[in-house]
């Protein structure tokens, strides 16, 4: 669409959003100019006619009174332009004044014999499009009531019929002046209404195109939000259920930390492309498993993962602990299943991970500055889970006693005695989860390439 047309449509869109009073001031000003122009055309055309068809003095007086009424309507609406409540009564007043004058104009030429009767639908369409359907219907009602009243008075002989007409014969109307003047007025009004309708249709079409583009951009934003934020958090944000201004809260969580054993050393002997592929595939697999078990991947730092159970969606401490351990066992199993893939990319030693789990109180929510936020869990419980991961044997899942208390009746565990970790003043009783028989759980399947998410290891 040409730039000029786009500019016109943009301006028209701005007018459409104006308040009724502001619209009325513009339309009233245009109406005053149009009425003055029509009066001048009538005076010029009929004064040069060989036959005096109408009484120019009467029609001129009528048009002057009409213009005065229009001017008063516009002036009364000027104080309403900047009113924040966008009052509508000024528009109703304007339409209520215009309608009787339009009916009176037809009466001057004979209500049902006047060719100006064609302007009734055009005027009503104009009001409806320019203002709204309520003002249009109001104007139609006043216009039809005025026309009906004048028509009844005419037919009953209570008022003169076609008082402006000097020559009432039909033959006298067979004149180029009569034909040209009336056709000019009718076509001018109809052309204005058609132009307004065309602008409205093109404007709506442009708005639909912009709306489609906005929907496409919104879909891309939603995709990026889901890609860079934890799944549960992204769902809450996109559904409007997440309160960004809420302060972090204390909540009992089950926290999982995982890490690849000697990943940095292994990367030194691999090309960058192989490291990128292995790490992205590993993280994609682990994140997918976390999502299936209801975990929230709060952090991805290099090859390390921090996964929360109990935030932002909370069920029960028991569900969180059992889901966390089952997820961790599924991660260990999936890493073993992909050993051949790791070897294809130059991983000379078995890829193994360590996982630590702890259940306890932590502060969970948004942390960071006003311009940059991180959803995470912070506190001693989080630190203990990270320490347990560092004490875990490669390929195992190590949990604290607080987690073991919830899962001991559902998951086979082995006691690994007590360990001392930094940040705890007393030894921790720890347990290792024993993996179940090597069968694929129902509903879980290996990821296909189309399932992979692109994860930035940095």
N, C-alpha and C positions, 0 to 999 in steps of 0.2 A: 504493500500500500504506500503511495507517495507520501513524502514527509509532510507536504502541505495538508493533505487529507488527515494524516495522523494528528497534526497540530489542531485542526478544526475539531476533530472528534474528542481530543483531550480537553479542549475548551468546553465543548458541549457536555462532556461528562461532569466538568466542574459545575456547570449551570444546573444540571440535573440534581446535584446534591445541595443546591442552595435551599435556604429556608423559603417557605411560601411567600413571605412578605418581600424578600429580596427578588424572587422570581417575578412577583407582581409589579414591582417598581420598573423592572426591565420591560415586561410585556406592556404595562401601562404607558410607558414612554414611547415604545414602538407604536402602540395603538393611537396615541395622540398624533404622532407624525403621519400615520396612515389615514386617520380621519381628516386631518388638515389637507393631505394630498388629495383624498377623494373629493373633498369639498372644492378644491381648486380645479380638479378635472371636470367636475359637474358644471361649475360656473363657466369655465372656458368653453366646454362643448356646447352647452345649451344656449349660451349667449351668442354663439356664432351660427346657430341653427336658423334656417329659414322659417321654421315653424316653431312657435313657442309652445312646447309640449308641457312644460312644468312651470310652476311658480318659483323662480329662483330665490326670491326673498324668503319665502316660507321654508324652503329646504335649507337655506343658509342659516336662518335663525335656529332651526332644529339642530343642525350640526354644531353650531357654536355652543348651545346648551349642553349637547352631548359631550363636547370636548371639555367644557367646564366641569361636568360630573366626573369625567375620567381624571382630570387634574386633581380634583378633591380626593378621589380614591387613592391616587398615587401619593399625595402629600400625607394622608392619614397613615399610610404604611411606612413612611420613612423612619419614624421612631422605632418601628418594630424590627428593622433589619438586623440590628445587633443584639436583639433579645436572645438569651441562651435557651429559653423555653420554646423558641420557634413557633410563635402563635399562628393560628390559621384563620382567625376571624377576619383579618384584613383581606385575605384572598376571597373569602365568602362574600364580604362586602363588595369587593370589586365586581365579582361575577353577578352578584345580586343587582348591581346598578346597571351593568352592561346589558343583561338579558332584556329588561323592559325597553331599553332604548333601541335594541335590535328589532324587537317586535314593533315598536313605534315607527321605525324606519320603513318596515314593510307596510304598515298601515297607511303611511303617507301615499304609497303607490297602489294601495288596495291589497289587503292582506293576502288573499288567495289568488290574486291576479298579478301580483308583483313577481318579476323574475328573481328578485333578491331572496325569495324563499329558499333558493338553493344554498344560501350561506348558513342556514340553520345547522345541518349536519356537520359542515366544515368547522363552524365555531365550536360546537360541542366536542368534536374530535380534538380540536386545538386545546381546549381547556383540560380535557382528560389527559392528553399526552403531556402537556406542559406542567400541570399541577399533579393531579392524581384522579383516580376514579370517583372518589367521593365528591370532590369539587366539580368534576364533570357532570355527575348525576344531579347535583344541586343546580348547576347552571341549566341543564336540560329541563328540569322540573320548572324553574322560574320562567324560562323562555317559552315553554309550551303553555304554561298557565297564562302568561301575558298575551301570547298569540291567540289563545282560545277566548280570553276575555275581550280583546279588541275585535275579533271576528264576530262574536255574539253581538256586541254593541253595533257593529256595522250592519249586520243582517237585520237587526231589529230597528234600524233607522235612528238609533240614539246618538250616533256620531256620524259625521260625513264619511262617505266612502271615497277613498283615494283623493284626499283634499289637495294634494300638491299637483294633481294632474289638471292642466288647463284644457287640453283637447282630449276628450274621452273616447273618440272613435278608434276602432281597431285599425282603420286604414292609416290613421296618423302615426301609429306606432311602427308602421312599415317604413322606417327611416334608418338610414345608416348611423345617424347620431344615437338614436335610441338603442339600436342593436349594439353599436360599438361600445358605448359607455357602460351598459349593463354587463356585456360580456367581459369588458376589461375588469370591472370590479369583482365579478364572480371568479374569473380565472386567476386574478391576483391573489385572492384569499385561498382558493384551492391550491395554487402553486406553493403558497407559504405553508399550508398544512402538509402537503406532500413532501416538501423539503424537510419539515420537522420530523415527519414519520421516517423518512430516509435516514436522517441523522441518528434517530433513535435506534433504528435497526442496525445500522453500521456500528454504532456505539456498543450495542449489546453484543454484536458479533466480535468486536475487538475485545470486549470484556471477557467473553467466553474463551477467546484465544489466550488472553492473559491468565485466565483461571486455569486453563489446561496446562500452561507453562508453569504456573505456580504449583499445581498439583504434582507435576513432574519433578520440580525442584524439591517439593516437600517429601516426595517419595525417596529422592536421593538423600535428603537430610536424614530421614528416618532410617535409611539403610546404613548411613555412616554412624548414626547414633547407636544402632544395634551392633555395629562392627567394633566401635571403640569403647563401649560401655558394657558392664556386666548385663547379661540377658535379662535378669529379673528387674534390675534398675532401669534398663532401657524400656521395658514394657510399662513400668509405672510412669515414666516420664512421658512416653507417647500417648498413654491413656489419660494423662492429666491427673493421675493420683499421687504424684510425687510432689512434696513441698520442699522446694529448694532452699527456702529461708529457715527451715527447721534446724535447730541446733542438734549436734550429736547427742545421743542418749545412751545411758548404760543399759546393756542388754546381755543376757547369757547367750553365748555363741559357742558353736563348735568350729574351731579354726584348723585349717589344713595347710601345711607347707610342704611343697615338693621341690626337688632339685635333682638335676642330672649329675651323677657321680663323675668327677674329673672331666667335666665338659670343656673347661678352658684349655686344659692340656691337650685334649683330643683335637680341639680346633686348630692348634698350632701346626698340625701336620696335614690339614685338609684345605683344599682351595675354598675361597670365599663362597662360590656358588653352591658347593656341596654343603657347607655349614648352613647357609641360608635355607636350602631345601630341607635338610634334616630337621632343623630347628622349627621351621614353619609347619612341617608335617607333624612333628611331635606336639607342638602347642595346639595345632588344630584338633588333633585326636584327643588331647587332654581336656581342652575346653568343651568339646562336644560331649565327652563323658560327664564332665561337671554339670553341664546343662541338663543332661538326661536325669541326673540324680538330684536336681534342685539346688545345686551349689551356685554361689555368686563369686565369679572370678574377680576379686577385688584388685589384684596386682599381677602384672607379668613383668618381671625384672630379669632380663636375659633369659636364662633357661629355668628360672624359678617362678613358682606359682604360689599365690596366696588365695585360698578359697574359703569363703564364709558360708556357714549354714546357720540360719536364724535371722538373716538380714539380707535384703529389706523385707522379704516375706518370711513370716514366722508361723510355725505350727506348734511343735512341742519339743522340749529338750531331748526326749527319747528319739523322735523322728530325726532330728538334726544329727545326733550322734550316730545312729544306725546308717543313715544315708551317707554321712561323711566316710565311715569305714568301708561301706560297700563300694563307694566311688573310688576310694584309694586302692582297694583290691582290684577293681576293674581297670584302673590305670596301670597297675603293675602287670596285670595279665596282658593288656593291650601292648605294652612296651615289649614284652617277650614275644608276642605274636609278630611284631614287625622287625625282628632281628635281621631277617633276610634283606628287608628294604634298607636298613641302616648299612648293612655290609655292601650293598650295591653302590652306595655313595661314598665308600672308602672308610667306613667306621671299622677299624681293625679289631677293636675289642668290643665285647658285648655292651650294649647301651643299657645302663641300669639307673634306676632312680631311687631316691630315699624320700620317705613321706613321714611327717610327724603330725600328730593330731592331739589337740587339747580342747577341753570344754571349760569355760569359765566366763566371768564377767569382763566385758570390754566396752569401751566407748565406740559407738558405731554411728557413722553418718558422713557428712561432707567436711573435709578438712582442707585448708589452704587459704589462699587469698580471695579477694572479691572477683578477680579475673580468672582464677585458675583453681578448680576444685578437684579433690580426689575422694571418691567414696571408699572408705576403708574402716577397719576395726583396729583400735589402738588400746594398748594396756598390757598388763602383766600376762594375761591369758594368751595374748598374741605372741609375746616374746617367748613364752614357754613352748608354744607349738613350734616356733622356729628353732629353739634349742633342741627339742626332741628330734626334729628332722636331722640336725647335724650329728646327733648321737646314734641315729638309726643305721643299721647295716644296709648295704646296697641290696636293692630288690625287696626290701621289707617295708612293713607299715608299723610304726611304733606309736603307741598312744599312752596318754597319761591315765592315772587311776580314775580321774573324774569322768573321762570318756568311757573307760572300761566299765564303770558302774552301770551305765545305761545299756551297753551292748552285750554284756557277758552272757545273757540268756539266749542271744540270737546269733552271735558270731563266735566261732572258736578262737580262743586267745591263749597265749603262753606268757607266763610271768617272766620278766627279764630282770627282776630284782629292783634295786634302787640305784638311782644315779643322782649326781649333784650337777645342777645347771646354774649358770650365771643368772642372777636375778631372783633366785629362790633361796630362802634362808634355811630350808630343810630339804632332805633328800626326797626325790620323787619316785614313787612306785610306778613302774612302767610295764607295759604289756605289748606283745607283738601279735598282730592279727594273723591267723593262719588262713591261707587262701583255700577256698572250697575246691571241690573236684573241678578239673579243667573242662567245664561245659559252658557254652555260651548262654548267658542269662536271656530269658525271654524278653523280646522287645529291643535287644541290643544287637547291633550289626556293625561290621567294620565300615569305616568311612570310605566312600568313593571319592574320586578326585573332585567331583562336582560339589561335594559337601564341605570342602576345605574352606576355611576362612583365612584371609591374609592377615597375619599377625606380625606386628613390628617387634622384633626381638629386642630392640633398644628401649 
